[in-house]
Amino acid sequence: IKSAEHGLEKMPPELEAIDEQKAITYVQDELHIHPTDSLLPLVRRGTIAPRVQGRPNVVLIFMESMTVDNLELQSNGQWLTPYLRSLRDKSIYWANCFSTGIHTNNGIVGVHYGFVPNFAKPAMGVNAETYTGLPYYLRKNGYQTLCFVTGNPQYDNMNSFWRDNHIHDLYSLYDYEADSAVNNFGVSDGYMFRYGIRKLGEYAESGKPFFASFLTVSNHSPFVVPEAYRCRGENDEQRIIAYADDAIRRFMEAAQQTEWGKNTVFVLVADHGSSRLSPYDMTLSYNHIPVFIYSDLLQPERIERVTSQIDIWESVLSLLGLEYDNNCTGIDVFSARRRNAYSVSNEHLGVSDGAWFWCYGIHSKQEKLYRIGSGENLLKEYPKKAADMRAYGMNMMRVNLLIIDKQWTIPCE
């Protein structure tokens, strides 16, 4: 019912009121786009900054609700996420990344295809457009493409959407043992990862590289905490974070013992964050997320500058050295920098440069400007800063939604 209600939502009137051509020109100037096709005003040849040779596998792990704040949580003097904390020093770690939205379907579309959702409107509708993005370009370069989910693949229209958009195989509750589900979201993360390890071994035998997405869900209520983790936190919310971290550790360690795992780029990213007590109108922890790009083939690096989920697919193709056309407002972070990241919740548009945070309520019509770390609204004290971030967020969001509404999608070969 919620999906049906939200599916009727249109572009907010304050965005629709922005002149279309002026918004396009703003985004072109901001992202240094020089289009060659007037019908596709954002399309440009993607930048490339190769860091690996050959065609390594790519494994993408969506970490359910893993806000960056979780990496700082302790219980009884023990970190709840010791593995992810250790991975920061071994990976290309994006310390200041923002999710596109606050729902799993937002993260799927943002990471794979580079688009920010229309606030509460579901991002994987029944009439799915054909996007390019990460699955398309990897498949074009000879990769097998597949996904693993813990539960019913019809949830959020994942099955149809992914298959329409260049994912060839999808493994779900339909493929797992009959009694393996632990709740209405399906099997545990650990079960899915163990099943996935076996399957990826089979794909590796073909001699062709593969791209595989894993969608975890254990860190989503209702929590089902294994008995072994009952002493790992003060409540089930903390205990399941510890379990989710350990399930990822077990998968990563098992994968790295295989030949295919030694030739794989692993991308770990939260689908979105989670709600925490917040001094801001828009809960920043819901959008502030960690990103890890790990491989034996890569040198570690810590990226402090602001980044976005919509930058992931371009950046992965860039480090692989694969040619692609970019048709969204994301960038290759290895070749370019963004001034701000923009995100949405059901009711807010937010913009951050890592130090400042501007947000606007599409229902309340209230605008706020904060220094991150302070709950004081500084809109009146810094009107130029607010105006700059407002222009960025409004124009970027206007053009982002235009691409989808006008079907400015690159024809797939």
N, C-alpha and C positions, 0 to 999 in steps of 0.2 A: 504493500500500500504506500509506504514511504517512497519507494522508487518511482511508483506511478505518479505520485504528487509532485516530487521533485523533477521528474522528467518533463513536466509541462512548463517548467520555469524557462524564461527567456533571458536575454542579456539585460542586466540591470539598466534602468533608464539613464542614469548618470554616465554610464559607459557608452550607451547607444547615442547619447547626445554629442559625443566627441566626433568631430569631423573625421571621416574615414581616411581621407588622403593625408590630412595633417598627422594623424596617428601613424600611418605607414611611413611617412617621411621622418617622423621622430625616431621610430624604431630603426629605420635604415641608417640614420645618422649615428644613433647610439651604438649599433652593432657593426658599423662600418660596412654596410651591405651596398654593393653596386650591382643591382639586378640586370640581367640581360634579357629577361622575358617580362614584359609588362603585365602579363596574366598571372605571373607567379612572383610578386614583388619582394618576397623574402628569400627566394631560392638563391643560394650561392654555393660554390665549390667549398667543401669542408677542408679545414686546415689539417695537416698531418704532422705529427711529431713522433716518429717510430721509436719504440723502446725495446721491442722484441723482434726476433727474426722468425721466419717461417709462419706457420698457422697454428698457434697454440689453441687449445680448447678454451672456452669461456664459460664459467659457472657463476650465475648470479643468485645470491641468497637474499630474499626479502625477510628482514627481521621484524616480526610483528610488534608494533608499538614501541620500538626501541629508541626512545628519546635519548639525546646525548646526555641528559641528566642521569640516566641509569648507570652510566659509567662511573659516577661518583658516589653511588649508594653503598653503604656498609651495613652489616648487621653483626653484632657481637665481635667487632674488630676485624671482620672479614669482608672483602669486596664481594659484591653480588655478581659482578661480571669480570672475574679475573682473566678469562681468556681474551675477551675483547680488549681489555686494558693492555694486555701484553701485545696484542696484534697492532696496536697503534705505532709501536716502535719498529715493526717489521714490514709495514705496509706503506703505500702511498695513502696517507690518511688525510681526509678532508675534515678539518676540525670545525668549520663554520659553514656547514651546508644546511639548506632549508628544503623541506618537502614541498610539493606543489599544493597539497591539501591535507585533509585529516582522515581520509578513508583509504582502504586498501586499493579500491579500484582507481583512485587518484594516483597512487604510487605506481601501480602497474603501467598506466598510460604515460605518466611522467618519465619514468626510467626507461621504458622500452621505446617510446615514441616521441617524447619531448614536449608534451602539451600540459598546460595548467587547466584544471577543471572550471566549469562555470558554477562556482560556489557549490551549492548542495546538489546540483544536477548530476546524476550518475554519469560516469565517464565512459562506460562500456555498454552503450545502449544497444537495443535489439538491431536497429539499423546501423550497424557498425560501418564506419568509413574504412577505406583501405589506407593504412599508414605505411610509411617506410620505416626509418629508425633502425634500431639495433638488429632485430630478427631478420628484417628484409636484407640488409647489406651483408650480414654474415651468411645467410642462406645463398645469396647471390655469389658469394666467394667460396661456395662448396661446403659450408657447414651444415650439419644435421641440426635441426632446431626442435627442442622439446621442453616441456614444463612438468613440474610435479606440484600437486596441491594436496592438502591433507584430507579434504572432504569432497562434497558434491561439486562437480565442475560446472554445474548450471548456476551456482551462486554468483550473483553480480553479472551473469551472462558471460562468464570467463571462457567457457568452452567455445562458444560461437565466435566471440571476439578474437581470441587468440588464434583460432584456426583460420579466421578470415584475414588475419594480419601476420601471416608468415611463420606461425608455429605449427609444425607438422604433427607432432605427437604430444599427447597430454595424458599424464598418469594421475589417477585420482582414487577416490574411495571405490569406484567401479572396478579397480584393478587389484585392490588389497584384499587380504583375507577377510572372510565374512564377519568374524568377531573382533576385528582389530580396532574399530572405532571406540574412542573413549568419551566422546560427547557429541553434541550436534554439529560440531565443526570437523568431525572425523577423527583421524588417527593423531597420535602425538607427533611432535617434531622428530623425535628420535626414530620412530617407526618409519616415517617418510624418508629420512636420511639414509637409513639402513637399506631400504628398498631401492633408493636412488643410487647408492653406491654400486649395487649389483647391476642395475640397468645400465649405468654409465660404462661399466666394464664391458657390457655387451656391445654398446655403441662404439667403444674404442677399438674393438676387434675388427671393425669394418675398415679401419685405416683412414677414415675421413674425420676431420675435426668436428666437434659438436659444440653447440651452445645450449645450455640447460639452465632454466630458472627454477628455483625452489621457493615456494610460498609457505612460510611457517605460520603457525596460528596459536601455539600453546600459550603465548603471552596475551591472550584475548579472553576476557571473561565469557562464560564461567570457567574458572581455572580448575584444572585437574592436576594436582601436584603429586608426583610419584613419592612413595613412602620414603625413599632415600634422601629426599630434599626437605623433609619436614623440619629439620633443624637448621636450615639455611637462611631463615629470615624470621621476622617478627609477625608476619601475616602472609596469607597466600599470594598477595600481589608481589611481595618481595621474593618469596620462595620460587614462584614460577619464573621470575627474571633469572634467578640462579640456574634453574633447570634449562631455560632457553639458551643461556650462555654455554652451559656444559654440553648440550646437544650439538651446538655448532662446533665446539671444540672436538668432540668425538668424530663428527663428520670430516672436519678439516684434517685431523690427524690420520684418519683412515684413508682419505683421498691421497694424502701426500706419501703414503706407503705404496701407491700404485704407480705404474709407469705413466699412465695418462695424467695422473695428478701432478707429476713433476713437470708436465708440459701444459699447465693450465693457468689461466689468469682467473682468480677468484675475486668477485665483486660482492661485498657485503654492504647492504644499505637497508635502513628502516623503510618500511612502506609509508610510515608517518610516525610522529612521536606519540606522546600520551599527555593527558591533562594533569597539570600540577597546579598548586596554588600560585596565582600569578597577580602581579600588580598592574598588568596591562589589560585593556579591554579585549584584546585578542590573545589567547593563551599561547605564548611563544614556544613553550615546551612541546606543543602539539606539532610544530613545524621544524624545530631545531633538531637535526638528526646527524648521526655519524655515518661516514662512508669510508670503507676500507677497500683498497685495491691491492691484493696480495698475490705474489707469485715468486717461485724460486728464480724466475727469469727477470725480475724487476728489482731495482734498488729502492730502499725505503725513502720516503720523503714526507714531510709534514706541510700541508697546505693550509695556511691560516686565513688567507683571503676568502671573502665570501663566495660561495658557490651554490648551485641549485641542483635538485634532482634532474632537471631538464638538461643539464650539462653532461650527464653520465654517458649517454649513448655516443655522443660525438667524441668524448674524451677516450672512451674504450676503443673506438674505431681508429682514432688518431694514434694511440700508442701501439696498436696492431699494424699500423701502416697501410690501412685499407682506404681506398678512395670512396667518397660518399658526397652526396649533396645534402646541404642543411636547409630545412624548410620550416624551422621553428625559431623561437627566441632563445634557445640554448646556445652555448659556446663550447669549444674545446678548451678546457682550462689549462692545457699544456702549451697552448699557443696564444691565448688571449686572457683578458681579465674582464670581469663584469663589475660595474660600480655598485649594483644592488642585486639582491634576489627578491623576487615577488612571490607571494603565496596567498592561498585563500583558506578560510574555514567555511562553514555553512553560511556565515553571516558577515564575514569581514574580508577585506583585502588588506594585506600587510606587505610592507617593504622594509628591508634591512640592509645596511652596509656593513654589518658586524659590530658597529659601535652605536648606531642609532636605529630606532624602530618606529616606523610610522604605520598607523592603521586607520581604516575607515569602515564604519558599519553601514552596510547597504540597506538595512532596515531602520536602524537608529538615526542614520545620517550624521553620526558623530565622528569627528576627526580628532586623532590624538598623535602626539609626537613625544617619544621618550628617549632618554639615554638608557641603553641596556644596563640593567642593574638598579635602576631607579624607577619608581612608580609615578613620578611627578610628570604631569602633562606640561610640556614646554612649547606648545604650539605657538603661543603668543610671544614667547621670548625669542624664538628662532623661526620667524615666518619664511625666510628664504630657504632654509633647510627643509621645512615642511613642504613648501611649494615645489622644490626640486624632486623630493621623494614622491609627492602626489602625482606630478607629471609623469614620472617614471612608471609608477604602478598603474595609473589609469591608461596610459598609452600602450604599455606592454600588454596589459590585459585586453584592451580593445582589439589589438591586432591578433593576439593569440586566439581570441574567440572568432575573429573574422576568418582566419585560416580554415577553421572547422566549418563555420556556417556557410562560407562561400566555396567550400571544397577546393581550396588552393592546395591540393595534394599532388605530389609528384607522381606522374603515371608510372605504375610498376611494370617492369619488363617481364 
